[in-house]
Amino acid sequence: MDKTMKKMTLWLNSVLKVLFSIIIVGSIYNTCIASGSYDQSRTGLVLLGIWTGLGLLFYKLRPRLSFKVLFTGILLISLDLRILWFLNIDSLPVSDFGMMFYNGSQVIQGHTDMFKGINYFARFPHMSLTVMYFGLIQYLFADALSMTRLINIGLSLINVVLLYFIADQLFHDRPKSLGVMFIAGIFPPMIYYNNVFASENLAMPLLLLSVLFYLQAVNGQKTIPFLCSGLLLSLAHLFRPLLYVVLVAYVLYALIYYQNHIQAKLKAVLSVVLSSLLPFVLISLILVQMGITQYPLWHGTEPLTVSVLKGTNISSGGGWNKEDASVFSQFNGEYEAVNQECQRLIKQRFTETPPSGWLKFYLVKCSNQWSSGDFGGAYWAEAGRTDFKTQTLFAQGIHRGNKMAISMLSQGFLFHQMVWIVLLALSLGGLFRKEKSGAQSLQLLYILFIGFALFYLITESQSRYAYIACWIFPILAMTAFRGESAKHKAGDEL
């Protein structure tokens, strides 16, 4: 490892130790403070006991069972948990999800006005493909609400399998990779979001496939996997705006860690950049040419500076607030006028607030962004039950009953918070194991997490936004443990 690699690895390690420590403190604080607001029944403790029991059972049975049996067993447990969550609550699309689902029904009737002018999906074009997807589901299936959640279960199981293969590329250790797969299978947010009508459900498997191909390209030193990685990243970006963060991480990793020859580095960078940008640009232009959208998908009629403005609002914790959101309507959606006003207000805030105020704000914002153990999944799965507009639009037919046996938002709060704190602690512990925290391929995940953390520090904050990066933690949690290959190596040294 040359000097540049060593410096970068040391920097990543140091930054992540600070970030993980902040998040752990915030998570513990929020758990202690907020726990009084939630149901104090024994459900959370029972769920935590079951989760712990499953972990101990896996640990005990792992050496005794074959790989095929373990792999199949983890998949079955993962499926069972997702089906139980599906049956537990009759979730309905709410807020942005409700708008996307409703407008999907309008798209299949030939209406595309929602993608034009200053309408909502013209302002936020990254939702456009999800609207069309919901329209397709409603066209194909009579009970589109249930079918969407069932599809989410299938996609979630694919995520669990993909995380096994990603871990295998990182650790080259089958038992450890199975451990990652097991954690992913029982990780609360990756279960909760199956009942949420969110675009992340579509983007996640595409992102994981992109990461898998990228790691295969790095390990195999071949160009075609780089091209596949970029293409899949481009497709993921159609459903969730993540290309900017992930592509920067890919480029940084290639320039710093991939081979020692500048030509190989540049070839890797060009391959992944072109293959990720060109499909996204091409699809955007096709949609414009067909008259479906008015502008390319990268050009929302609401400038990104509005999100940055919300992200600098100290009184709202950097989250959504009416004051900043109203800037768009104040200038009647005039792009340049809105953009300039946002820039003016941002500069004014940084001028009037002392550095100490910003330091405190960003520490709290970082903590709050990542302190929720369910990444908002339980809230969004249950929110439709009490939302009047959602009930009016979607609580019909078999969904009229609006059933829910257990509230994971309330009764399961302690459960998913404790699970999250444990995973964070293990991820932090892995940073102190030099042989693992310094492993070259792991640096890609460290860069990715820092990239997402910085992005959400700059822009509007909401716990749901970080869900797209939650898959990193089942992997990082396993860095705290020594795998079979490391044990054999230690034994040989003795």
PLY file of the C-alpha trace (Angstrom):
ply
format ascii 1.0
element vertex 494
property float x
property float y
property float z
element edge 493
property int vertex1
property int vertex2
end_header
0.00 0.00 0.00
1.60 3.28 -1.13
1.60 6.54 0.83
-1.56 7.92 -0.80
-3.50 4.77 0.03
-2.21 4.76 3.61
-3.11 8.40 4.14
-6.58 7.94 2.68
-7.19 4.79 4.73
-6.05 6.52 7.92
-8.25 9.53 7.16
-11.31 7.36 6.47
-10.70 5.37 9.64
-10.39 8.51 11.77
-13.44 10.25 10.29
-15.62 7.17 10.66
-14.61 6.66 14.28
-15.86 10.17 14.98
-19.04 9.78 12.90
-19.98 6.39 14.35
-19.33 7.65 17.89
-21.59 10.66 17.30
-24.34 8.45 15.89
-24.08 5.92 18.73
-24.32 8.65 21.37
-27.26 10.19 19.54
-29.01 6.84 19.14
-28.62 6.00 22.83
-29.76 9.48 23.84
-32.79 9.40 21.56
-33.67 5.89 22.75
-33.57 6.94 26.40
-35.43 10.21 25.83
-38.00 9.02 23.31
-38.73 5.64 24.87
-41.14 7.29 27.30
-43.27 8.45 24.37
-43.78 4.94 23.08
-45.68 1.89 24.27
-43.90 0.42 27.28
-45.28 -3.08 26.70
-43.04 -6.12 26.71
-43.33 -6.54 22.94
-40.04 -4.78 22.26
-38.16 -6.95 24.74
-39.77 -10.10 23.36
-38.78 -9.13 19.81
-35.25 -8.32 20.97
-35.08 -11.73 22.65
-36.23 -13.45 19.46
-33.69 -11.50 17.40
-30.91 -12.42 19.86
-32.06 -16.03 19.92
-31.93 -16.27 16.15
-28.41 -14.85 16.23
-27.23 -17.36 18.82
-28.92 -20.21 16.94
-27.13 -19.23 13.74
-23.80 -19.00 15.60
-24.24 -22.44 17.16
-25.48 -24.22 14.04
-23.10 -22.61 11.55
-20.20 -25.07 12.06
-22.49 -28.11 12.01
-24.59 -27.47 8.90
-23.61 -27.38 5.25
-23.45 -24.17 3.26
-26.57 -25.05 1.24
-28.60 -25.73 4.38
-27.50 -22.48 6.03
-28.08 -20.43 2.89
-31.54 -21.90 2.41
-32.37 -21.56 6.11
-31.44 -17.87 6.14
-33.59 -17.25 3.06
-36.56 -19.04 4.64
-36.24 -17.12 7.91
-35.96 -13.87 5.93
-39.07 -14.76 3.92
-41.06 -15.75 7.00
-40.29 -12.47 8.79
-41.31 -10.44 5.75
-44.56 -12.36 5.32
-45.40 -11.87 9.01
-44.83 -8.12 8.63
-46.97 -8.13 5.47
-49.80 -9.84 7.35
-49.36 -7.68 10.45
-50.49 -4.41 8.89
-52.56 -3.31 5.93
-50.24 -0.47 4.86
-51.37 2.32 2.53
-49.31 4.82 0.49
-49.11 8.18 2.24
-47.62 11.64 1.56
-45.27 11.54 -1.48
-45.90 7.81 -1.83
-49.64 8.43 -1.99
-49.16 11.11 -4.65
-46.97 8.77 -6.71
-49.44 5.91 -6.44
-52.47 8.05 -7.29
-50.75 9.75 -10.22
-49.67 6.33 -11.48
-53.37 5.60 -12.08
-53.57 8.85 -14.06
-50.58 7.96 -16.22
-52.17 4.72 -17.41
-55.14 6.81 -18.53
-52.82 8.90 -20.70
-52.42 11.95 -18.43
-48.87 13.34 -18.12
-49.51 16.89 -16.90
-48.06 15.98 -13.50
-44.59 15.82 -15.11
-44.77 19.31 -16.62
-44.69 22.96 -15.64
-44.42 23.51 -11.89
-46.44 20.45 -10.94
-45.02 18.28 -8.17
-43.29 15.63 -10.27
-41.82 18.27 -12.58
-40.32 19.88 -9.49
-38.96 16.51 -8.31
-38.40 14.49 -11.52
-36.55 11.67 -9.73
-40.01 10.37 -8.77
-41.21 10.14 -12.38
-40.20 6.53 -13.08
-41.70 5.37 -9.78
-45.00 7.02 -10.74
-44.92 5.09 -14.03
-44.05 1.89 -12.20
-47.05 2.29 -9.88
-49.18 2.94 -12.94
-47.98 -0.32 -14.51
-48.77 -2.28 -11.33
-52.28 -0.81 -11.23
-52.77 -1.68 -14.90
-51.68 -5.29 -14.43
-53.21 -6.20 -11.06
-56.63 -5.68 -9.50
-55.20 -5.37 -5.99
-52.21 -3.20 -6.82
-51.61 -2.21 -3.18
-51.05 -5.78 -1.99
-49.12 -6.74 -5.14
-46.72 -3.81 -4.67
-45.91 -4.99 -1.16
-45.48 -8.58 -2.35
-43.08 -7.41 -5.06
-41.21 -5.49 -2.35
-40.77 -8.76 -0.44
-39.25 -10.40 -3.51
-36.91 -7.46 -4.08
-35.94 -7.50 -0.41
-34.99 -11.19 -0.58
-32.86 -10.40 -3.63
-31.11 -7.74 -1.51
-30.35 -10.33 1.17
-28.78 -12.66 -1.41
-26.84 -9.85 -3.07
-25.38 -8.82 0.28
-23.99 -12.34 0.65
-22.17 -12.04 -2.67
-20.96 -8.51 -1.90
-19.60 -9.72 1.45
-17.91 -12.62 -0.34
-16.12 -10.15 -2.61
-15.03 -8.13 0.43
-14.07 -10.83 2.92
-13.43 -13.90 0.73
-14.77 -15.83 3.70
-17.92 -17.94 3.26
-18.96 -18.19 6.96
-18.50 -14.46 7.42
-20.47 -13.73 4.26
-23.28 -15.94 5.57
-23.18 -13.85 8.75
-23.75 -10.70 6.69
-26.60 -12.41 4.86
-28.17 -13.47 8.15
-27.99 -9.97 9.66
-29.47 -8.49 6.48
-32.29 -11.04 6.61
-33.37 -10.01 10.12
-32.32 -6.31 10.00
-35.51 -4.38 10.98
-35.48 -1.57 8.37
-34.92 -4.06 5.55
-38.14 -5.74 6.72
-40.19 -2.66 7.58
-39.72 -1.00 4.18
-41.44 -3.88 2.40
-44.72 -2.34 3.57
-43.72 1.15 2.42
-44.56 2.36 -1.09
-41.11 3.90 -1.51
-38.88 4.19 -4.56
-35.99 2.89 -2.44
-37.45 -0.60 -2.77
-36.80 -0.43 -6.52
-33.45 1.35 -6.31
-31.85 -0.85 -3.63
-31.34 -4.11 -5.60
-30.04 -2.16 -8.59
-27.58 -0.29 -6.36
-26.41 -3.52 -4.71
-25.92 -5.16 -8.11
-23.90 -2.11 -9.15
-21.68 -2.40 -6.06
-21.27 -6.15 -6.63
-20.15 -5.67 -10.23
-17.81 -2.86 -9.18
-16.12 -5.09 -6.59
-15.87 -7.89 -9.15
-14.24 -5.45 -11.54
-11.76 -4.34 -8.89
-10.93 -7.88 -7.76
-10.82 -9.35 -11.26
-9.27 -6.26 -12.87
-11.64 -6.43 -15.84
-13.44 -3.68 -17.73
-16.83 -5.26 -18.52
-17.93 -5.45 -14.83
-17.13 -1.71 -14.55
-19.49 -1.09 -17.47
-22.21 -3.27 -15.89
-21.73 -1.46 -12.57
-22.24 1.93 -14.20
-25.30 0.79 -16.14
-26.98 -0.58 -13.01
-26.13 2.58 -11.07
-27.77 4.60 -13.83
-30.94 2.48 -13.56
-30.96 2.82 -9.76
-30.68 6.59 -10.16
-33.89 6.60 -12.18
-35.76 5.68 -8.99
-33.64 7.35 -6.31
-31.14 10.26 -6.75
-27.99 8.47 -5.60
-25.74 8.56 -8.66
-23.91 11.70 -7.57
-22.73 10.20 -4.28
-22.03 6.67 -5.51
-20.27 7.73 -8.71
-17.94 10.05 -6.79
-17.14 7.13 -4.46
-16.44 4.84 -7.43
-14.14 7.40 -9.03
-12.27 8.16 -5.79
-11.76 4.48 -5.05
-10.49 3.76 -8.57
-8.05 6.67 -8.51
-6.65 5.84 -5.08
-6.92 2.08 -4.60
-7.30 0.44 -8.02
-3.97 -0.83 -9.39
-0.85 1.31 -9.64
-0.94 2.14 -13.35
-2.51 5.44 -14.30
-3.84 3.99 -17.56
-5.72 1.25 -15.69
-7.14 3.82 -13.29
-8.33 6.10 -16.08
-9.84 3.18 -18.01
-11.79 2.12 -14.93
-12.98 5.68 -14.27
-14.06 6.30 -17.86
-15.85 2.96 -18.02
-17.95 3.50 -14.92
-18.59 7.22 -15.56
-19.73 6.85 -19.17
-21.80 3.73 -18.53
-23.62 5.42 -15.63
-24.25 8.81 -17.24
-25.13 7.88 -20.83
-28.13 5.59 -20.11
-29.60 8.11 -17.67
-29.20 10.93 -20.20
-30.59 8.78 -23.04
-33.69 7.68 -21.08
-34.31 11.27 -19.96
-34.18 12.57 -23.53
-36.46 9.77 -24.77
-39.07 10.72 -22.15
-38.90 14.35 -23.31
-39.08 13.33 -26.97
-42.17 11.19 -26.27
-43.84 14.16 -24.61
-44.10 12.42 -21.23
-41.84 14.86 -19.38
-41.15 18.49 -20.22
-37.55 18.56 -19.05
-34.78 15.96 -18.65
-34.85 14.06 -15.36
-31.78 15.86 -14.05
-33.45 19.27 -14.41
-36.23 19.68 -11.88
-38.20 22.90 -12.10
-37.39 23.36 -8.41
-33.65 24.03 -7.99
-31.57 21.82 -5.70
-30.70 24.92 -3.68
-34.19 24.72 -2.11
-33.19 21.41 -0.52
-29.87 22.93 0.56
-31.77 25.88 2.05
-33.93 23.49 4.10
-30.76 21.72 5.16
-29.39 24.94 6.68
-32.49 25.79 8.70
-31.33 25.51 12.31
-34.80 25.91 13.82
-36.11 22.87 11.89
-33.00 20.77 12.49
-32.19 20.86 8.78
-35.41 19.05 7.90
-38.47 20.02 5.88
-40.05 23.28 6.98
-42.82 25.45 5.60
-40.70 28.62 5.65
-38.10 27.35 3.17
-40.50 25.21 1.13
-42.63 28.31 0.44
-39.77 30.09 -1.38
-40.70 28.20 -4.54
-44.30 29.47 -4.52
-43.25 32.98 -3.47
-41.48 33.38 -6.81
-44.15 31.48 -8.77
-41.73 28.69 -9.63
-39.36 30.93 -11.60
-36.25 28.75 -11.56
-33.56 31.44 -11.56
-35.42 33.71 -9.15
-35.93 30.83 -6.70
-32.31 29.75 -7.09
-30.94 33.23 -6.43
-33.22 33.77 -3.41
-32.12 30.46 -1.90
-28.46 31.34 -2.40
-29.06 34.72 -0.76
-30.77 33.18 2.27
-28.07 30.52 2.65
-25.32 33.16 2.59
-27.28 35.28 5.06
-27.62 32.37 7.48
-23.92 31.56 7.37
-23.07 35.23 7.87
-25.38 35.74 10.83
-24.72 32.48 12.70
-21.37 32.04 14.51
-19.17 28.99 13.70
-19.94 27.46 17.10
-23.63 27.52 16.25
-23.01 25.72 12.97
-20.76 23.14 14.65
-23.47 22.28 17.17
-26.13 22.25 14.46
-24.26 19.85 12.18
-23.32 17.53 15.04
-26.97 17.27 16.04
-28.12 17.01 12.42
-25.70 14.16 11.71
-26.79 12.36 14.85
-30.51 12.79 14.13
-30.14 11.72 10.50
-28.69 8.34 11.42
-30.01 7.72 14.95
-33.30 6.09 13.96
-32.93 2.32 14.06
-35.74 1.71 11.58
-34.73 4.56 9.21
-38.33 5.74 9.43
-39.68 2.47 8.03
-42.15 1.74 10.83
-43.56 5.28 10.67
-44.16 5.24 6.92
-45.65 1.73 7.05
-48.19 2.85 9.66
-48.79 6.51 8.75
-51.54 5.79 6.22
-53.83 4.48 8.96
-54.39 7.97 10.38
-53.98 10.15 7.29
-57.36 11.45 6.08
-56.35 11.90 2.45
-54.84 8.43 2.29
-57.91 6.86 3.88
-60.13 8.65 1.37
-58.13 7.55 -1.68
-56.99 4.04 -0.81
-58.95 2.54 2.14
-61.37 0.64 -0.06
-62.40 -2.95 -0.68
-60.24 -5.47 1.16
-58.13 -2.59 2.53
-61.06 -0.95 4.29
-60.36 -2.87 7.51
-57.09 -1.01 8.06
-55.84 -3.79 10.35
-52.67 -3.78 12.45
-51.79 -6.38 15.08
-48.53 -4.88 16.42
-47.26 -1.32 16.01
-43.53 -1.55 15.36
-43.36 2.25 15.58
-44.59 2.11 19.17
-44.29 -1.40 20.58
-41.20 -2.25 18.53
-39.33 1.01 19.17
-36.97 -0.39 21.80
-36.34 -3.46 19.66
-35.15 -1.77 16.49
-33.22 0.90 18.40
-31.25 -1.68 20.39
-30.52 -3.72 17.26
-29.27 -0.58 15.54
-27.04 0.43 18.46
-25.48 -3.05 18.50
-24.72 -2.90 14.76
-23.23 0.58 15.14
-21.07 -0.56 18.05
-19.81 -3.55 16.06
-19.09 -1.31 13.05
-17.13 1.05 15.29
-15.28 -1.89 16.85
-14.27 -3.08 13.39
-12.46 0.21 12.80
-10.08 -0.67 15.65
-9.15 -3.99 14.02
-6.38 -2.80 11.74
-6.28 -5.91 9.59
-9.95 -5.38 8.70
-10.42 -1.62 8.79
-7.38 -1.35 6.54
-8.60 -3.98 4.07
-8.45 -2.33 0.67
-11.86 -3.30 -0.73
-13.67 -2.22 2.46
-12.57 1.35 1.83
-15.24 1.56 -0.88
-17.97 1.15 1.75
-16.29 3.65 4.04
-16.12 6.19 1.21
-19.75 5.52 0.33
-20.97 6.08 3.87
-19.01 9.30 4.30
-20.38 10.46 0.94
-23.98 9.83 1.99
-23.35 11.42 5.40
-21.93 14.59 3.80
-24.74 14.74 1.23
-27.41 14.64 3.95
-25.53 17.21 6.02
-25.74 19.61 3.07
-29.30 18.92 1.94
-32.68 18.44 3.61
-32.54 15.80 6.33
-35.01 12.98 6.95
-34.40 9.53 8.43
-35.91 7.83 5.36
-33.30 9.31 3.05
-30.54 7.32 4.74
-32.33 4.01 4.19
-30.65 3.61 0.80
-27.32 3.28 2.65
-28.49 1.05 5.53
-27.24 -2.12 3.78
-23.68 -1.03 4.56
-24.05 -1.82 8.27
-24.72 -5.57 8.18
-21.37 -5.77 6.37
-19.47 -3.35 8.60
-20.82 -5.08 11.72
-19.01 -8.26 10.66
-15.66 -6.46 10.59
-15.65 -6.71 14.38
-15.22 -10.49 14.12
-12.34 -12.58 12.88
-13.38 -14.83 10.02
-12.38 -18.42 9.36
-9.54 -17.46 7.03
-8.09 -15.11 9.64
-8.34 -17.82 12.31
-6.51 -20.32 10.12
-3.84 -17.74 9.40
-3.43 -17.00 13.11
-3.17 -20.72 13.81
-0.50 -21.14 11.13
1.48 -18.26 12.64
1.36 -19.90 16.06
0 1
1 2
2 3
3 4
4 5
5 6
6 7
7 8
8 9
9 10
10 11
11 12
12 13
13 14
14 15
15 16
16 17
17 18
18 19
19 20
20 21
21 22
22 23
23 24
24 25
25 26
26 27
27 28
28 29
29 30
30 31
31 32
32 33
33 34
34 35
35 36
36 37
37 38
38 39
39 40
40 41
41 42
42 43
43 44
44 45
45 46
46 47
47 48
48 49
49 50
50 51
51 52
52 53
53 54
54 55
55 56
56 57
57 58
58 59
59 60
60 61
61 62
62 63
63 64
64 65
65 66
66 67
67 68
68 69
69 70
70 71
71 72
72 73
73 74
74 75
75 76
76 77
77 78
78 79
79 80
80 81
81 82
82 83
83 84
84 85
85 86
86 87
87 88
88 89
89 90
90 91
91 92
92 93
93 94
94 95
95 96
96 97
97 98
98 99
99 100
100 101
101 102
102 103
103 104
104 105
105 106
106 107
107 108
108 109
109 110
110 111
111 112
112 113
113 114
114 115
115 116
116 117
117 118
118 119
119 120
120 121
121 122
122 123
123 124
124 125
125 126
126 127
127 128
128 129
129 130
130 131
131 132
132 133
133 134
134 135
135 136
136 137
137 138
138 139
139 140
140 141
141 142
142 143
143 144
144 145
145 146
146 147
147 148
148 149
149 150
150 151
151 152
152 153
153 154
154 155
155 156
156 157
157 158
158 159
159 160
160 161
161 162
162 163
163 164
164 165
165 166
166 167
167 168
168 169
169 170
170 171
171 172
172 173
173 174
174 175
175 176
176 177
177 178
178 179
179 180
180 181
181 182
182 183
183 184
184 185
185 186
186 187
187 188
188 189
189 190
190 191
191 192
192 193
193 194
194 195
195 196
196 197
197 198
198 199
199 200
200 201
201 202
202 203
203 204
204 205
205 206
206 207
207 208
208 209
209 210
210 211
211 212
212 213
213 214
214 215
215 216
216 217
217 218
218 219
219 220
220 221
221 222
222 223
223 224
224 225
225 226
226 227
227 228
228 229
229 230
230 231
231 232
232 233
233 234
234 235
235 236
236 237
237 238
238 239
239 240
240 241
241 242
242 243
243 244
244 245
245 246
246 247
247 248
248 249
249 250
250 251
251 252
252 253
253 254
254 255
255 256
256 257
257 258
258 259
259 260
260 261
261 262
262 263
263 264
264 265
265 266
266 267
267 268
268 269
269 270
270 271
271 272
272 273
273 274
274 275
275 276
276 277
277 278
278 279
279 280
280 281
281 282
282 283
283 284
284 285
285 286
286 287
287 288
288 289
289 290
290 291
291 292
292 293
293 294
294 295
295 296
296 297
297 298
298 299
299 300
300 301
301 302
302 303
303 304
304 305
305 306
306 307
307 308
308 309
309 310
310 311
311 312
312 313
313 314
314 315
315 316
316 317
317 318
318 319
319 320
320 321
321 322
322 323
323 324
324 325
325 326
326 327
327 328
328 329
329 330
330 331
331 332
332 333
333 334
334 335
335 336
336 337
337 338
338 339
339 340
340 341
341 342
342 343
343 344
344 345
345 346
346 347
347 348
348 349
349 350
350 351
351 352
352 353
353 354
354 355
355 356
356 357
357 358
358 359
359 360
360 361
361 362
362 363
363 364
364 365
365 366
366 367
367 368
368 369
369 370
370 371
371 372
372 373
373 374
374 375
375 376
376 377
377 378
378 379
379 380
380 381
381 382
382 383
383 384
384 385
385 386
386 387
387 388
388 389
389 390
390 391
391 392
392 393
393 394
394 395
395 396
396 397
397 398
398 399
399 400
400 401
401 402
402 403
403 404
404 405
405 406
406 407
407 408
408 409
409 410
410 411
411 412
412 413
413 414
414 415
415 416
416 417
417 418
418 419
419 420
420 421
421 422
422 423
423 424
424 425
425 426
426 427
427 428
428 429
429 430
430 431
431 432
432 433
433 434
434 435
435 436
436 437
437 438
438 439
439 440
440 441
441 442
442 443
443 444
444 445
445 446
446 447
447 448
448 449
449 450
450 451
451 452
452 453
453 454
454 455
455 456
456 457
457 458
458 459
459 460
460 461
461 462
462 463
463 464
464 465
465 466
466 467
467 468
468 469
469 470
470 471
471 472
472 473
473 474
474 475
475 476
476 477
477 478
478 479
479 480
480 481
481 482
482 483
483 484
484 485
485 486
486 487
487 488
488 489
489 490
490 491
491 492
492 493
